[in-house]
Amino acid sequence: MSSFKNAIPRRAHKERAQPQARKKFGLLEKHKDYVVRATAFHKKEQALQKLKEKAAFRNPDEFYFKMVKTKTVDGVHKLESQANKYTPEELMLMKTQDIGYILQKVQSEKKKIEKLTAMLHSLDNQPSNKRVYYAEDREEAEELASKASERSNLAASGNLPSSIRRKTATSYRELEARKSRVRDLEKVYMDMTMQKELQKSGRKRKLREEELVNPTTKPVYKWRQERKR
């Protein structure tokens, strides 16, 4: 009986719209809108209640290090500046370690590119089985040559399985992606090396455009020669 009861069409009860006299107040709030608003209100109310309880039961002798490492600016606690947290020697050491990591990734990607290139090169240059035919006259030689060209065209048209062709295309895409990654890593390596050199002691200046032999988009610096002791 329950299946027949559900099969009977029922009247769709629609919610009342905003009366014409109250159109200026916008859409009439529906029950689902009220649920969202009430949930947000109670969530804020519970958060305030928890904060009040935490302030009421606070230990006056409580101490934590942010009490001495922060300062109040316009009623907001702000941490002290961490700009001079490390010494120049520590910063140079961290920069050297980062450069070493980038160089290691570049070398690793280059080895993978060489391996992929060798594999694809061996696939593209598969040795072909050649046969030697001997003809009695010129007509037979031309007939054998035409048959050989037809066989070569069929082989070039692609008798390889679709799975191998898909894997080869995937390998070529991976090769291009790794080459692009190597170019990006080399660019990062050059930028980090330049930043490390700029952190070293010594007088230096940035060359102007008219002083450059080969103008580039990147800045070029020149260090003053110093006598070694």
Secondary structure by P-SEA (a helix, b strand, c coil): caaaaaacbbbbbbccccccccccccccccaaaaaaaaaaaaaaaaaaaaaaaaaaaccccccccccccccccccccccccccccccaaaaaaaaaaaaaaaaaaaaaaaaaaaaaaaaaaaaaccccbbbbbbbccaaaaaaaaaaaaaaaaaaaaccccaaaaaaaaaaaaaaaaaaaaaaaaaaaaaaaaaaaaaacbbbbbbbccccccccccbbbbbbcccccc
